């Protein structure tokens, strides 16, 4: 399938009690879409096992007390004629896929992941990433926040992610919440800008991987928010 072909959207849903098969499909979407992502490389290193567990943990944590959204598209080659093309892991205010809540203890899940992650990651996050959240007024904790948005490579540039962002925007508006996200990917930022997102904070981010610094952006589609310059 051409990546430039406009896809036929079958449905956009927030999965409630997703099956193990649906969770596996969503994890695979993240893994395939983020194969070259520098943040994931920083957190997981070159370990394929660590990357697999990272994505599985993101999905598992999301299903506990956050929202797992998917775009299904029509594909005659897929079983049942539809398949999951795009995935979004979204947290309501005060929650994240990795944080505990009164009804969901994620300690065991996080221990499994921590065993696979280099010890240097916590230091890097504290030094380079957390200051951005502080500058943004911890917007990621106070809004309906997209922690991951991914599309399977064969369906990219077909409109499924744009449709999902639009639906998430509608959901946020209905609830009276701001919708936010973050990115260090310039191409992704262009997509977000086209769908109405604007910076509330941006700054340099050093991955300490020998590559160039990138522009790290925390964004919102709330037009009432004053964009940073």
ZAVEX-772620 format. One record per residue (C-alpha): residue number from 1; residue in one letter; chain; x, y, z. Coordinates in nm, 2 decimals. Example, Ala and Ser with C-alpha at 12.3 -4.5 7.8 and 13.67 -1.06 7.14 Angstrom:
# residues 2
@num 1&residuo A&cadena A&u 1.23&v -0.45&w 0.78
@num 2&residuo S&cadena A&u 1.37&v -0.11&w 0.71
This chain:
# residues 229
@num 1&residuo X&cadena A&u 0.00&v 0.00&w 0.00
@num 2&residuo X&cadena A&u 0.14&v 0.34&w -0.09
@num 3&residuo X&cadena A&u 0.22&v 0.56&w 0.21
@num 4&residuo X&cadena A&u 0.07&v 0.85&w 0.01
@num 5&residuo X&cadena A&u -0.27&v 0.69&w -0.05
@num 6&residuo X&cadena A&u -0.56&v 0.85&w 0.14
@num 7&residuo X&cadena A&u -0.68&v 0.57&w 0.37
@num 8&residuo X&cadena A&u -1.05&v 0.48&w 0.42
@num 9&residuo X&cadena A&u -1.11&v 0.53&w 0.79
@num 10&residuo X&cadena A&u -1.33&v 0.25&w 0.94
@num 11&residuo X&cadena A&u -1.36&v 0.38&w 1.30
@num 12&residuo X&cadena A&u -1.18&v 0.58&w 1.57
@num 13&residuo X&cadena A&u -1.24&v 0.44&w 1.92
@num 14&residuo X&cadena A&u -1.12&v 0.46&w 2.27
@num 15&residuo X&cadena A&u -1.07&v 0.10&w 2.36
@num 16&residuo X&cadena A&u -1.23&v -0.01&w 2.69
@num 17&residuo X&cadena A&u -1.10&v -0.34&w 2.82
@num 18&residuo X&cadena A&u -0.89&v -0.41&w 2.51
@num 19&residuo X&cadena A&u -0.81&v -0.77&w 2.44
@num 20&residuo X&cadena A&u -0.46&v -0.91&w 2.46
@num 21&residuo X&cadena A&u -0.45&v -0.92&w 2.08
@num 22&residuo X&cadena A&u -0.55&v -0.56&w 2.06
@num 23&residuo X&cadena A&u -0.28&v -0.46&w 2.31
@num 24&residuo X&cadena A&u -0.02&v -0.66&w 2.12
@num 25&residuo X&cadena A&u -0.12&v -0.49&w 1.79
@num 26&residuo X&cadena A&u -0.10&v -0.15&w 1.95
@num 27&residuo X&cadena A&u 0.25&v -0.23&w 2.10
@num 28&residuo X&cadena A&u 0.36&v -0.34&w 1.75
@num 29&residuo X&cadena A&u 0.24&v -0.02&w 1.60
@num 30&residuo X&cadena A&u 0.45&v 0.18&w 1.85
@num 31&residuo X&cadena A&u 0.75&v -0.04&w 1.79
@num 32&residuo X&cadena A&u 0.74&v -0.02&w 1.41
@num 33&residuo X&cadena A&u 0.67&v 0.36&w 1.41
@num 34&residuo X&cadena A&u 0.94&v 0.45&w 1.66
@num 35&residuo X&cadena A&u 1.23&v 0.24&w 1.52
@num 36&residuo X&cadena A&u 1.45&v 0.54&w 1.47
@num 37&residuo X&cadena A&u 1.32&v 0.75&w 1.76
@num 38&residuo X&cadena A&u 1.61&v 0.91&w 1.96
@num 39&residuo X&cadena A&u 1.42&v 0.92&w 2.28
@num 40&residuo X&cadena A&u 1.35&v 0.55&w 2.27
@num 41&residuo X&cadena A&u 1.71&v 0.48&w 2.18
@num 42&residuo X&cadena A&u 1.82&v 0.69&w 2.48
@num 43&residuo X&cadena A&u 1.59&v 0.51&w 2.72
@num 44&residuo X&cadena A&u 1.63&v 0.16&w 2.58
@num 45&residuo X&cadena A&u 1.97&v 0.16&w 2.42
@num 46&residuo X&cadena A&u 2.03&v -0.09&w 2.14
@num 47&residuo X&cadena A&u 1.85&v -0.37&w 2.32
@num 48&residuo X&cadena A&u 1.56&v -0.51&w 2.12
@num 49&residuo X&cadena A&u 1.42&v -0.68&w 2.43
@num 50&residuo X&cadena A&u 1.43&v -0.35&w 2.62
@num 51&residuo X&cadena A&u 1.25&v -0.17&w 2.33
@num 52&residuo X&cadena A&u 0.98&v -0.44&w 2.31
@num 53&residuo X&cadena A&u 0.92&v -0.43&w 2.69
@num 54&residuo X&cadena A&u 0.91&v -0.05&w 2.68
@num 55&residuo X&cadena A&u 0.63&v -0.04&w 2.43
@num 56&residuo X&cadena A&u 0.44&v -0.32&w 2.60
@num 57&residuo X&cadena A&u 0.47&v -0.13&w 2.93
@num 58&residuo X&cadena A&u 0.34&v 0.19&w 2.77
@num 59&residuo X&cadena A&u 0.03&v 0.01&w 2.64
@num 60&residuo X&cadena A&u -0.02&v -0.19&w 2.96
@num 61&residuo X&cadena A&u 0.00&v 0.12&w 3.17
@num 62&residuo X&cadena A&u -0.23&v 0.31&w 2.94
@num 63&residuo X&cadena A&u -0.50&v 0.04&w 2.97
@num 64&residuo X&cadena A&u -0.49&v 0.05&w 3.35
@num 65&residuo X&cadena A&u -0.62&v 0.41&w 3.41
@num 66&residuo X&cadena A&u -0.56&v 0.61&w 3.09
@num 67&residuo X&cadena A&u -0.71&v 0.60&w 2.74
@num 68&residuo X&cadena A&u -0.60&v 0.39&w 2.45
@num 69&residuo X&cadena A&u -0.73&v 0.53&w 2.12
@num 70&residuo X&cadena A&u -0.70&v 0.37&w 1.78
@num 71&residuo X&cadena A&u -0.78&v 0.44&w 1.42
@num 72&residuo X&cadena A&u -0.89&v 0.14&w 1.23
@num 73&residuo X&cadena A&u -0.87&v 0.16&w 0.85
@num 74&residuo X&cadena A&u -1.02&v -0.07&w 0.58
@num 75&residuo X&cadena A&u -0.76&v -0.31&w 0.44
@num 76&residuo X&cadena A&u -0.88&v -0.61&w 0.24
@num 77&residuo X&cadena A&u -0.56&v -0.79&w 0.31
@num 78&residuo X&cadena A&u -0.62&v -0.78&w 0.69
@num 79&residuo X&cadena A&u -0.83&v -1.03&w 0.88
@num 80&residuo X&cadena A&u -1.18&v -0.90&w 0.91
@num 81&residuo X&cadena A&u -1.11&v -0.63&w 0.65
@num 82&residuo X&cadena A&u -0.99&v -0.37&w 0.89
@num 83&residuo X&cadena A&u -0.67&v -0.31&w 1.09
@num 84&residuo X&cadena A&u -0.53&v -0.08&w 1.35
@num 85&residuo X&cadena A&u -0.33&v 0.19&w 1.16
@num 86&residuo X&cadena A&u -0.27&v 0.45&w 1.43
@num 87&residuo X&cadena A&u -0.25&v 0.44&w 1.81
@num 88&residuo X&cadena A&u -0.26&v 0.72&w 2.08
@num 89&residuo X&cadena A&u -0.19&v 0.67&w 2.45
@num 90&residuo X&cadena A&u -0.36&v 0.95&w 2.63
@num 91&residuo X&cadena A&u -0.37&v 1.04&w 3.00
@num 92&residuo X&cadena A&u -0.63&v 1.25&w 3.18
@num 93&residuo X&cadena A&u -0.51&v 1.52&w 3.42
@num 94&residuo X&cadena A&u -0.31&v 1.39&w 3.71
@num 95&residuo X&cadena A&u -0.22&v 1.06&w 3.55
@num 96&residuo X&cadena A&u 0.04&v 0.91&w 3.32
@num 97&residuo X&cadena A&u 0.08&v 0.55&w 3.18
@num 98&residuo X&cadena A&u 0.37&v 0.50&w 3.43
@num 99&residuo X&cadena A&u 0.22&v 0.65&w 3.75
@num 100&residuo X&cadena A&u 0.03&v 0.47&w 4.02
@num 101&residuo X&cadena A&u -0.32&v 0.55&w 4.11
@num 102&residuo X&cadena A&u -0.54&v 0.44&w 4.41
@num 103&residuo X&cadena A&u -0.68&v 0.15&w 4.21
@num 104&residuo X&cadena A&u -0.38&v 0.06&w 4.00
@num 105&residuo X&cadena A&u -0.04&v -0.03&w 4.14
@num 106&residuo X&cadena A&u 0.20&v -0.03&w 3.85
@num 107&residuo X&cadena A&u 0.51&v -0.10&w 4.07
@num 108&residuo X&cadena A&u 0.56&v -0.46&w 3.94
@num 109&residuo X&cadena A&u 0.52&v -0.34&w 3.58
@num 110&residuo X&cadena A&u 0.77&v -0.06&w 3.62
@num 111&residuo X&cadena A&u 1.02&v -0.29&w 3.80
@num 112&residuo X&cadena A&u 1.03&v -0.51&w 3.50
@num 113&residuo X&cadena A&u 1.10&v -0.22&w 3.28
@num 114&residuo X&cadena A&u 1.36&v -0.06&w 3.51
@num 115&residuo X&cadena A&u 1.57&v -0.37&w 3.50
@num 116&residuo X&cadena A&u 1.62&v -0.33&w 3.13
@num 117&residuo X&cadena A&u 1.69&v 0.05&w 3.13
@num 118&residuo X&cadena A&u 2.05&v 0.19&w 3.18
@num 119&residuo X&cadena A&u 2.10&v 0.36&w 3.52
@num 120&residuo X&cadena A&u 2.22&v 0.68&w 3.33
@num 121&residuo X&cadena A&u 1.87&v 0.74&w 3.20
@num 122&residuo X&cadena A&u 1.73&v 0.88&w 3.53
@num 123&residuo X&cadena A&u 2.02&v 1.13&w 3.54
@num 124&residuo X&cadena A&u 1.96&v 1.23&w 3.18
@num 125&residuo X&cadena A&u 1.59&v 1.28&w 3.24
@num 126&residuo X&cadena A&u 1.65&v 1.49&w 3.55
@num 127&residuo X&cadena A&u 1.91&v 1.70&w 3.38
@num 128&residuo X&cadena A&u 1.77&v 1.75&w 3.03
@num 129&residuo X&cadena A&u 1.40&v 1.66&w 3.02
@num 130&residuo X&cadena A&u 1.24&v 1.75&w 3.35
@num 131&residuo X&cadena A&u 1.34&v 2.12&w 3.32
@num 132&residuo X&cadena A&u 1.12&v 2.15&w 3.01
@num 133&residuo X&cadena A&u 0.82&v 2.02&w 3.20
@num 134&residuo X&cadena A&u 0.89&v 2.28&w 3.48
@num 135&residuo X&cadena A&u 0.91&v 2.56&w 3.22
@num 136&residuo X&cadena A&u 0.58&v 2.45&w 3.08
@num 137&residuo X&cadena A&u 0.42&v 2.47&w 3.42
@num 138&residuo X&cadena A&u 0.38&v 2.09&w 3.43
@num 139&residuo X&cadena A&u 0.13&v 2.12&w 3.15
@num 140&residuo X&cadena A&u 0.17&v 1.75&w 3.09
@num 141&residuo X&cadena A&u 0.02&v 1.67&w 3.43
@num 142&residuo X&cadena A&u -0.27&v 1.92&w 3.41
@num 143&residuo X&cadena A&u -0.41&v 1.85&w 3.06
@num 144&residuo X&cadena A&u -0.54&v 1.56&w 2.85
@num 145&residuo X&cadena A&u -0.20&v 1.46&w 2.73
@num 146&residuo X&cadena A&u -0.09&v 1.25&w 2.44
@num 147&residuo X&cadena A&u 0.21&v 1.04&w 2.56
@num 148&residuo X&cadena A&u 0.25&v 0.85&w 2.23
@num 149&residuo X&cadena A&u 0.10&v 0.89&w 1.89
@num 150&residuo X&cadena A&u 0.21&v 0.64&w 1.62
@num 151&residuo X&cadena A&u 0.11&v 0.51&w 1.28
@num 152&residuo X&cadena A&u 0.23&v 0.19&w 1.12
@num 153&residuo X&cadena A&u 0.49&v 0.28&w 0.85
@num 154&residuo X&cadena A&u 0.28&v 0.13&w 0.57
@num 155&residuo X&cadena A&u -0.01&v 0.36&w 0.66
@num 156&residuo X&cadena A&u 0.18&v 0.68&w 0.72
@num 157&residuo X&cadena A&u 0.08&v 0.99&w 0.53
@num 158&residuo X&cadena A&u -0.27&v 0.84&w 0.47
@num 159&residuo X&cadena A&u -0.47&v 1.06&w 0.71
@num 160&residuo X&cadena A&u -0.52&v 0.81&w 1.00
@num 161&residuo X&cadena A&u -0.31&v 1.01&w 1.25
@num 162&residuo X&cadena A&u -0.47&v 1.34&w 1.15
@num 163&residuo X&cadena A&u -0.82&v 1.19&w 1.19
@num 164&residuo X&cadena A&u -0.72&v 1.06&w 1.53
@num 165&residuo X&cadena A&u -0.58&v 1.39&w 1.64
@num 166&residuo X&cadena A&u -0.91&v 1.56&w 1.53
@num 167&residuo X&cadena A&u -1.11&v 1.31&w 1.73
@num 168&residuo X&cadena A&u -0.90&v 1.36&w 2.04
@num 169&residuo X&cadena A&u -0.95&v 1.74&w 2.00
@num 170&residuo X&cadena A&u -1.32&v 1.69&w 1.99
@num 171&residuo X&cadena A&u -1.31&v 1.47&w 2.30
@num 172&residuo X&cadena A&u -1.10&v 1.73&w 2.49
@num 173&residuo X&cadena A&u -1.34&v 2.01&w 2.39
@num 174&residuo X&cadena A&u -1.64&v 1.80&w 2.51
@num 175&residuo X&cadena A&u -1.47&v 1.75&w 2.85
@num 176&residuo X&cadena A&u -1.35&v 2.11&w 2.88
@num 177&residuo X&cadena A&u -0.99&v 2.00&w 2.89
@num 178&residuo X&cadena A&u -0.68&v 2.12&w 2.71
@num 179&residuo X&cadena A&u -0.52&v 1.87&w 2.48
@num 180&residuo X&cadena A&u -0.14&v 1.86&w 2.49
@num 181&residuo X&cadena A&u 0.15&v 1.66&w 2.36
@num 182&residuo X&cadena A&u 0.53&v 1.68&w 2.33
@num 183&residuo X&cadena A&u 0.77&v 1.60&w 2.05
@num 184&residuo X&cadena A&u 1.13&v 1.64&w 1.95
@num 185&residuo X&cadena A&u 1.06&v 1.52&w 1.59
@num 186&residuo X&cadena A&u 1.05&v 1.81&w 1.34
@num 187&residuo X&cadena A&u 0.83&v 1.62&w 1.09
@num 188&residuo X&cadena A&u 0.58&v 1.53&w 1.36
@num 189&residuo X&cadena A&u 0.57&v 1.89&w 1.48
@num 190&residuo X&cadena A&u 0.47&v 2.00&w 1.13
@num 191&residuo X&cadena A&u 0.17&v 1.76&w 1.14
@num 192&residuo X&cadena A&u 0.07&v 1.89&w 1.48
@num 193&residuo X&cadena A&u 0.09&v 2.25&w 1.36
@num 194&residuo X&cadena A&u -0.14&v 2.16&w 1.07
@num 195&residuo X&cadena A&u -0.39&v 2.02&w 1.31
@num 196&residuo X&cadena A&u -0.40&v 2.34&w 1.53
@num 197&residuo X&cadena A&u -0.13&v 2.27&w 1.79
@num 198&residuo X&cadena A&u 0.10&v 2.55&w 1.90
@num 199&residuo X&cadena A&u 0.40&v 2.57&w 2.13
@num 200&residuo X&cadena A&u 0.35&v 2.65&w 2.49
@num 201&residuo X&cadena A&u 0.72&v 2.58&w 2.55
@num 202&residuo X&cadena A&u 1.01&v 2.49&w 2.33
@num 203&residuo X&cadena A&u 1.38&v 2.46&w 2.40
@num 204&residuo X&cadena A&u 1.70&v 2.27&w 2.31
@num 205&residuo X&cadena A&u 1.73&v 1.90&w 2.41
@num 206&residuo X&cadena A&u 2.06&v 1.72&w 2.42
@num 207&residuo X&cadena A&u 2.02&v 1.34&w 2.39
@num 208&residuo X&cadena A&u 2.39&v 1.30&w 2.49
@num 209&residuo X&cadena A&u 2.42&v 1.05&w 2.20
@num 210&residuo X&cadena A&u 2.68&v 1.23&w 1.99
@num 211&residuo X&cadena A&u 2.41&v 1.38&w 1.77
@num 212&residuo X&cadena A&u 2.29&v 1.74&w 1.74
@num 213&residuo X&cadena A&u 2.06&v 1.90&w 1.99
@num 214&residuo X&cadena A&u 1.70&v 1.91&w 1.88
@num 215&residuo X&cadena A&u 1.41&v 2.14&w 1.95
@num 216&residuo X&cadena A&u 1.19&v 1.99&w 2.22
@num 217&residuo X&cadena A&u 0.83&v 2.12&w 2.21
@num 218&residuo X&cadena A&u 0.54&v 2.09&w 2.44
@num 219&residuo X&cadena A&u 0.23&v 2.19&w 2.25
@num 220&residuo X&cadena A&u -0.14&v 2.25&w 2.29
@num 221&residuo X&cadena A&u -0.44&v 2.28&w 2.05
@num 222&residuo X&cadena A&u -0.61&v 2.53&w 2.29
@num 223&residuo X&cadena A&u -0.62&v 2.86&w 2.11
@num 224&residuo X&cadena A&u -0.67&v 3.03&w 2.45
@num 225&residuo X&cadena A&u -0.32&v 2.94&w 2.56
@num 226&residuo X&cadena A&u -0.05&v 3.19&w 2.50
@num 227&residuo X&cadena A&u 0.22&v 3.04&w 2.27
@num 228&residuo X&cadena A&u 0.58&v 3.07&w 2.37
@num 229&residuo X&cadena A&u 0.81&v 3.26&w 2.13
